[in-house]
Amino acid sequence: MKKNARLQLTFQMMNEIGIIQQLSVTELNRRLPDGMHFSHFGVINHLSRLGDGRTPARIAAAFQVTKPTMSNTLTKLSSRGMIDIRANPADGRSKLVYLTPAGKKFLIKAQAAVQPLLDQMDRDLDLEYLTGMLPQLQELREYLDTHRS
């Protein structure tokens, strides 16, 4: 295959992934309870999956956003009682973020709110075929993650 055709296919693939991301986030924002946004859900899910006690800078790096952007998200989550931001006992200059019981409860509520969408996808799509692509998608994610600029 010619280089130009390969580049065009690569661009088309990245474009499809971008559109899927936009559509997914829009639908999730519509379904999330309590006026929460996908960015809020993402942080709560991140802390639930990977554990408490992460610095805001580390969370910002994981989400590829600036520290001020993450600070804004964390402030909103803290004001709603979803997370607790505490001084780092090992380094008084930094903070650590912890998921609260309200944050854990929200995560369960959010997952339940999204379940009808997942059920509909299960009925309408060949999920076995689509999930068969997970290894390739994970490989692409890992590649992009290790080649961040």
Secondary structure, DSSP 8 states (H G I E B T S, - for coil): --HHHHHHHHHHHHHHHHHHHHHHHHHHHHH-GGG--HHHHHHHHHHHHH-S-B-HHHHHHHHT--HHHHHHHHHHHHHTTSEEEEEETTEEEEEEEEE-HHHHHHHHHHHHHHHHHHHHHHHHS-HHHHHTTHHHHHHHHHHHHHT--
